[in-house]
Amino acid sequence: MAIKRKALVKSESELFKRSRAGASKKVELEEKDATMEEAEDEVEEEAVEEEEETESPEEVLARQEKETTAARTKELKGMYIDALKSLASSKGLDASKKDDIIKAVLSCEAAERAKAREHENKIRTVVANQKQELEGMSIPALKQMCSEKGIGGILSKQARVEQLLKHWQEDDGVDKALAKMAQDARATELGAMDNSKLQRLCEKAGVNPFVKEVVVDRVVRCEVAKGRFLPPVAPSEEEEHDQASSKGSMVDAIMANEVLRKKEKERKQKQEEAAANKIKELRAMSLDDLKKSLTKKGQEPVGKKDDLVQALYAIHLQDEAIAAKKAKMQAMGIDQLKTLAVKRGVQLDKKSEKKDKLIEALLDAEAKTREALRIHEGKVQEVAAEKKQELDGKTANELKELCVSKGLKPGLGKDERAQRLLDEARASGDLDQVVSVRNQGERTTELLATDMGALLKLSSEVGADPYVTDVMVERILAHELALGCTTTEPSAKKAKK
């Protein structure tokens, strides 16, 4: 019995042992299955991570936006219409249908996220630029900057960069850098515009786009190009002589020339007799009468009696020359007179259709030219006197060297050398050039005293551009900065216009 009982107990023990072994095996299988599942999950996660790593930043952003939009769409569709309308109103959107509101809100929020990302990228850029700038500085320069900012202690270069970067950030460095970036972008945008757009912006903002000195300088340059400051030239005498035909014989040509020679000789003889008689007549006048006559002619009576006589005689010769020209013009046809007017730069108008008016205009133009010649000659004399004084201050050897350098014979004396140099300066046009430069200076002074309205009208007449792109850009930027605005109108708004 005992043996049987013992055998029974043994059998139960074995039974429980088998049961425990089975349970243990089952647990092991379950743990193995769990481990395999975890491994599979890890493999899947690694696969996802590998997939994400192979995506470009743009693809990651697109995927994230797609997921965000999908989640937000589901959320918005679950909202009541009143809540949706309230949300749309808070974003400045105008839509009535639910689907339209959802689309508008999604579009608006996508734009907001894009703007936030752009702003974040800008911040990252300015911080990186500032860090790079500091890291590019030498250690002594960093130490000096740290001292100026109140940063002390023995620090490594990297530590100094970090401290300075922190100080820069606390001093609103990020905001200032962003503002500078916005200004630079606006300046680039304005600089790419044509002048007409910049002018409209200036007008709209009430900004003065002109710099008076620039307008004056450009007007004067246009006048220089048009020959305003060139020495005046007396109109050429366009005398018509009957010339012998080239087909005629030499004898005929000689006879024709002989006739002309005799006529010219007689004309000169008559002129000399008339001149002698006129001078005799003037000398017979009293000093007071001479002065009165000069005053009537618009001349100031200066000098002795002989000087007054010579002055009146010169006026007499001029009057005779004008009378002769007028008679010659009267003998010309209207078409010839118009051609002559064009050659001399006389403006033609409706009055020019009448012969008398055209002759009067031509004679007035000649009178102005004579006056311009008189004034120019006076200025040349002044410059010549200054040049002579300059030459007189040089030694004989210096004058000799100057003569040789200009290809002139040195001569023997100092006065002779100075006179040759002076004559050469007059003949080469150097004196005229000095007068021209001075006239430009006087014209500039005159225009600077002119009001801007008249100056702009003149610039239009001579073809001078009064606008300066850089000035307009700078002043528009300053105006916008004062108003706290450095951006243009939105593209959609521009498109509507």
Buried (B, 14 or more C-beta within 10 A) or exposed (E): EEEEEEEEEEEEEEEEEEEEEEEEEEEEEEEEEEEEEEEEEEEEEEEEEEEEEEEEEEEEBEEEEEEBBEEBBEEBEEBEEEEBBEBBEEEEBEBEEBEBBBBBBBEBBBEEBEEEEEEEEBBEEBBEEBBEEBEEBEEEEBBEBBEEBEBEEEBEBEBBBBBBBEBBEEEEBBEEBBBEBBBEEBBEEBEEBEBEEBBEBBEEEEBEBBBBEBBBBBBBEBBBEEEBBEBBEEBEEEEEEEEBEEEEEEEEBEEBEEEEEEEEEEEEEEEEEEBEEBBEEBEEBEEEEBBEBBEEBEBEBEEEBEEBBBBBBEBBBEEBEBEEBEEBBEEBEEEEBBEBBEEBEBEEEEEBEEBEEBBBBBBEBBEEBBEBBEEBEEBBEBBBEEBBEEBEEBEBEEBBBBBEEEEBEBBEEBEBBBBBBBEBBBEEEBBBBBBBEBBBEEBBEEBEEBEEEEBBEBBEEBEBEBBBBEBBBBBBBEBBBEEEEBEBEEEEEEEEE
